[in-house]
Amino acid sequence: MALIVAILLLGLVVGALGRLLVPGPNPMGIVKTALVGVAGGLIGGLVGNAVFDEPGGLLFAVLGAALIVWWIERGRARRADTY
């Protein structure tokens, strides 16, 4: 149980840093930010492992989270344009 809480807290930090890298408003709640951070950490770890043969670390996790935030905002802007 402590591992899950630690993963979610670290995901919250990574997700918040990823949101700071993407310009403009990013209207997300705490839960969505934490999930974006966890997913960014997973993507960052996979990319770091594929490129450098080592886990990605914090930098790749934050970049992965920023990529996911950008992707979410891009989808949100496309939906707003269609209406």
KAQUIVEN-V418809 format. One record per residue. OMEGA is omega in degrees with one decimal (none if undefined). Layout:
BEGIN
((OMEGA) (OMEGA))
END
This chain:
BEGIN
((179.6) (178.0) (179.6) (178.2) (179.3) (178.5) (179.9) (177.8) (176.8) (175.9) (177.3) (178.7) (-179.7) (178.4) (178.2) (177.0) (176.8) (177.7) (178.6) (-178.8) (-178.6) (-178.3) (178.1) (179.7) (177.8) (-175.4) (177.2) (175.3) (-178.4) (-177.6) (179.9) (177.2) (178.8) (179.3) (175.6) (178.2) (177.9) (178.2) (176.7) (176.1) (177.3) (179.0) (178.7) (177.6) (178.7) (179.2) (178.6) (178.9) (-179.3) (-175.1) (-172.2) (-177.5) (176.2) (175.1) (-172.0) (-177.7) (-174.5) (-178.0) (179.3) (177.7) (179.8) (177.6) (176.0) (177.6) (178.1) (177.2) (179.5) (178.1) (178.0) (-179.5) (178.1) (-179.7) (177.5) (177.6) (178.8) (179.1) (178.5) (178.3) (179.1) (179.6) (-175.6) (-177.7) (none))
END
